[in-house]
């Protein structure tokens, strides 16, 4: 029905609970004349004013996995996160743009474990930017991200296995390794092939299509992105 009413998928809802973001940023050594290595530090947070279901307990304080549970999750007012990001050049291409060379980045975010599937997000990587003389506008990078499922989610899985007397793998984490290369074909047009390998997709959840095989198998993802600016 929504597709019939709004086939373009554009819906500016004004009655939803607000979502607020705040961020502070500090940048240093950004000029060509700077003697040090360029970097940026960002600290921020967000707050959503909506209501969110508990990942573990029902409205009576029982485990949602218990046979006597009402099956109606406890609700929490609001959800929030704090995060930090650092981008730091490790080596600068002599006499060139301060952001050309080898750089590293790290990102970390934390969430309440009682109302979120994950309570931590961590990512880090290295970028090689314009370091080849023959391809001065190309970038190459590799990164890894780690998403552990919240203790409340893992506790619910353990109790579900106990109450149903079934051996079932517990959800634990998702780990992603990524390799990408951005090539400039002509000025304003880039092509970026991307490869990702995902360990424990969905946090190691059981395959919903074929539960007999256990967890969803690890997955390899190949993608190609192109961008044209004019």
PyMOL commands that set and color helices and strands:
alter all, ss='L'
color gray80, all
select helices_A, chain A and resi 2-5+151-164+201-203+211-213
alter helices_A, ss='H'
color red, helices_A
select strands_A, chain A and resi 19-28+39-58+73-92+101-111+120-129+139-148+173-186+189-199+219-228
alter strands_A, ss='S'
color yellow, strands_A
deselect
rebuild
show_as cartoon
